[in-house]
Amino acid sequence: MQTHSRKKVEIIVERAQMRRVLDLVEALGATGYTVLPTLAGKGHHGVRAGDGVAQVFESVMIIAITTEPIARAVLEQVSAAMRDYIGIVAVSDVEVARPDHF
């Protein structure tokens, strides 16, 4: 099977910032994304778990597979936009079977 190189962008962000980040991802040209809830995690700011009633500390993971130029723009601009918020932006190499979807 022939595969095609693309970039996977993973963004972990507080749920309250999700819409803002999704709008930016779309504006930069990503044609689709998936949003997953995160259950818990530990990082620079300590342990986080979205088990409170108000869901104040809930985070989501946004995944988008796209071309390298779009992935680089998302990495730069989302990182800059999230400077004052808790979040992670990562880009990695992936292979896809249907390049026309991304």
C-alpha positions in Angstrom: 0.0 0.0 0.0 1.3 3.4 -0.9 1.4 6.0 1.9 1.9 9.7 2.0 3.7 11.9 4.5 1.7 14.3 6.5 2.0 16.0 9.9 0.0 15.3 13.0 -0.7 18.2 15.3 -1.6 17.5 18.9 -2.8 20.2 21.1 -3.7 19.8 24.8 -5.6 22.8 26.1 -8.0 23.7 28.9 -11.6 23.1 27.7 -12.4 26.8 28.2 -9.9 27.6 25.5 -11.0 24.9 23.0 -13.2 27.0 20.8 -10.6 29.7 20.5 -7.9 27.2 19.5 -10.3 25.3 17.0 -11.1 28.6 15.3 -7.4 29.3 14.9 -6.6 25.8 13.6 -9.4 26.1 11.0 -8.4 29.7 10.0 -4.8 28.4 9.4 -6.2 25.8 6.9 -6.6 22.5 8.7 -9.5 20.8 7.0 -10.5 18.7 9.9 -9.8 17.7 13.5 -10.8 15.4 16.3 -11.3 16.5 19.9 -10.9 14.0 22.7 -11.5 14.5 26.5 -8.5 14.0 28.7 -9.0 12.2 32.0 -5.9 13.3 33.9 -2.3 14.2 33.6 0.8 15.5 35.2 3.2 18.1 34.0 4.9 21.4 34.7 1.9 22.7 36.6 1.4 19.5 38.6 -1.3 16.9 38.6 -4.6 17.7 36.8 -7.8 15.8 36.8 -11.2 16.8 35.4 -13.1 15.2 38.2 -14.6 18.3 39.7 -18.3 19.2 39.4 -17.6 22.5 37.6 -15.1 20.8 35.2 -12.8 23.8 35.8 -9.6 21.8 35.3 -10.8 19.7 32.4 -8.6 19.6 29.3 -9.1 18.3 25.8 -6.8 17.0 23.1 -7.2 18.4 19.6 -5.7 16.2 16.9 -5.4 17.4 13.3 -3.5 15.7 10.4 -2.4 18.2 7.8 0.4 19.3 5.5 3.7 20.5 6.8 3.2 24.2 6.1 -0.2 24.2 7.9 1.2 22.2 10.8 4.1 24.7 11.2 1.7 27.6 11.1 -0.5 26.0 13.7 2.5 25.2 15.9 3.7 28.8 15.8 0.4 30.6 16.1 -1.3 28.4 18.6 1.8 28.3 20.8 1.9 32.1 20.7 -1.9 32.4 21.4 -1.6 30.0 24.4 1.4 31.7 26.0 -0.6 32.7 29.1 -2.6 29.4 29.4 -1.8 25.8 30.3 -1.3 23.8 27.1 0.9 21.7 24.9 1.4 21.8 21.1 3.3 19.1 19.4 3.9 18.1 15.7 5.0 14.7 14.5 5.4 12.8 11.3 2.7 10.4 10.2 1.9 8.4 7.0 -1.6 8.3 5.6 -3.3 6.1 3.0 -5.6 8.7 1.6 -3.8 12.0 1.1 -6.8 13.8 -0.4 -8.4 13.8 3.0 -5.7 16.0 4.6 
